[in-house]
Amino acid sequence: MHLKRLAMPKIWPLSRKETVFVARPLPGRDLKNALPISIVLKQLGYGKTRKEIRYIITSGKVLVNCKKVNEINSPIGLFDVVSIPQIHKHYRLIIKNKKLRLHEINESESEIKIIKVIDKRILKGKRVQCNLSDGRNILGNYKVGESIVFNLKNRSVADTFKVEKGFIAFFASGKHLGSYGKIDSISGKEVKVNVDRKEVTTSLDKIIVIGKEKPVISLPK
């Protein structure tokens, strides 16, 4: 699967004039905030050609969110973790300067991921199913807009963050893409965030809460 470079999202960290086509991630993640694993490994310098990348992936040397990947164009989304255990390297896909970037993290941090609750529904037996921003579904009565700290090793919820004053909000879209700061106030779906000592008004759908008082994931300066 391929995509014309001229049509690729602006957030992708690639030149638009290098070649005509570029690899397209498989369906399952938001195209604006996702890259295929083949591009991720090239960006990290672990392979130059498609053949080299395919060998690395099919040999089981790469983990995404603590699970082996088999497809060369598997999608890597925002806050996903790419690990190469053989050389003890771990990276998180983040946004910096309005571009998707890979940020190196330590092993303990590679075991967690922040995921936003985007919807929920009532199942048979009055069980509540929450739909998460990475396509995952879990049982639990969490509020839409809240964030879940998900333990990738045991596949369980380690913590939750509400959209409340004092919590840290990360801009996943919009004019302030990639910025983060403390929430000053919330009124309905309108949120005011203090970014670099300036109050920014945004909407709930554009932010992801990443911590209380400080982010629980490391971010590049």
Number of C-alpha atoms within 10 A of each C-alpha: 9 12 13 13 20 14 10 18 14 15 20 20 15 16 11 16 9 9 10 11 16 19 19 22 25 19 10 14 18 16 19 15 21 26 27 20 28 27 25 23 20 15 15 14 9 13 18 14 10 14 10 14 19 17 13 19 19 14 11 13 16 22 17 21 22 21 14 17 20 17 15 22 21 20 26 28 24 25 22 23 27 28 25 17 13 8 8 9 14 23 23 27 21 23 26 17 11 20 17 23 22 23 19 19 18 13 14 8 16 24 18 25 23 24 25 24 21 17 15 19 12 12 10 6 6 8 12 16 17 22 20 20 20 19 11 11 14 15 14 12 13 20 15 18 23 20 25 24 20 18 19 18 12 10 12 13 16 13 12 18 20 19 24 17 17 17 20 26 29 23 23 20 18 13 11 17 18 19 18 22 25 25 25 17 15 17 9 7 10 13 23 21 27 18 16 11 9 10 15 15 15 18 15 21 17 17 25 26 29 28 23 19 13 14 17 16 16 14 15 10 4
